[in-house]
Amino acid sequence: MDPKLHDYTVFDLETTGKKIIQIGALKVRDDQTVAKFSTYVNPLEKINDYVSHLTGISITKLMPLP
């Protein structure tokens, strides 16, 4: 590991190809995960079957969200 990288955050996005449907982040300090964040985002449009199968995210998970 680079000695300068002791504290960093890794982000991950899941999308429909056009809109974000999930945001995730990990805070890492000295090679240990110290915090996690994950939230779904309602894209306000139908998610096609390919995206749902690929991500494991269905529209029913997203409908009650802003």
PyMOL commands that set and color helices and strands:
alter all, ss='L'
color gray80, all
select helices_A, chain A and resi 49-55+59-62
alter helices_A, ss='H'
color red, helices_A
select strands_A, chain A and resi 7-15+20-29+32-40
alter strands_A, ss='S'
color yellow, strands_A
deselect
rebuild
show_as cartoon
